[in-house]
């Protein structure tokens, strides 16, 4: 393991470019757990009433009223978007690459990269952002920052309900707002999304055939077509490229790129800390 970590560190230090692909496992390593003690701390009343086993179940539950729906979701967004992660994994990752030529592609929607100091123009959040509302229809393709409204919902809710006046409604058609999360065909790819997609495309075009490291962190098989499979394919097509996968329990590489891959089956936070030391 130490040899693999040393090899990975050397590649990251010397590569022309680093493309980080981050999945849910990275936020899990940072302490953003959606069950257990953290879930009970913030949602014990909902657990007692509905017997939810994790935050995801509550997120998909068809509550009878929007007041209760947004009481649940405001807490969900507040702790997973506006609170700092319990562990400094993202900040340590930033220390590791801040002086390198990096870009981040992520399916995470908690914006931990930006909070840790990563430059906004070097980030592409493909699946949305907990910090944005959109029209639920949608009748138009703008998104809206939600921090102020979410904090009011958290502060003013009582008995698992928010005041009716705080229900977010579209400023154009007045229908209820929804979260800007890719879960169906109503997902809004706004001007910011398109701009950052362009940043990502430009980065790939610059370094597709260069000395690039594809650093995959905590990516599973829920949406492998966004990060994992493209990383494998681009590594295979570029003989100068290196694929590094750090993912406890799910680290592997196909045979076609095995000779240019570094596979580290371990806790992401512990590996990054070892690299820094």
C-alpha positions, 0 to 999 in steps of 0.5 A: 500500500505504501508503494502504491501511495508513493507512486500515486503521489509522484504521478500527481506531483509531476503530471502536466494536468490532473483531472479529479473525478469525485463520487459519493465515496469522497463525501462519505470519507469526509463524514457526510453520512446519511444514516446512523448517528448523524441521521438521528441527530437531525431527523429523530422526529421524522424517524419516529413518525415515518420509520425512515432508515436513512436520509434518502428515504425521507427525501423521496417520501410523498409528504401530505403537505409542502409545509412538511416536505420543506421542513424535511428538505430544509434540514437535509439541505442545511446539514449537507450543503451549508455545514462544514464536513465533519472531516477535513478530507476536501481541504486536504485534497485541495492542499495536495493539488492547489499548486497543480494544473487541476480540474474537478468533475463530480457527481456530488451536489454538496459543493464541498469542493468550493467550500474547501477552496477549489477555484469555481472555474475548475469545477463541474457539478454535473448533477446539480447543487443542493444550494439551488432552487428551480421551477418544478415544471420547469417553466423556464431555465433559471436557478435560484440560490436558496441559502437565505430561504433554507436557513429561515425554514430551519429556524422557523419550522415547528412540529415538522412543518415550515410556515406556509409563507416560506414555501418556495414558489416560482417567480414566473408561474408561481408553482412550487419550486423544486431542488436543482438535482438531476433525478428526472427530465425536469432537471434545469441545466442553467447558464452556470451549468452550461458554462462549467460544462464548457470549462470541462470540455476545454480542459479535456481538449487541452490535455486529452493527449498529454501527460494527464492523471485521471484521479478517481475518488469514491466513484461507484456504479450508480452513474459510471458513465459520467466519470468511471467509464470515460476515465478508463476510455481516455486512459486507454486512448492516451499512452501518456495518461495514468489512471489512479483509483482510490476507493475503499472496497471498489477500487479496480481497473480493466486489464486494458489499462492495468499497466498504467493504473494505480489502484488503492483500496483504502480509506480516501482520507487516510490515503490523502493524509499519507500523501501530504505527509 
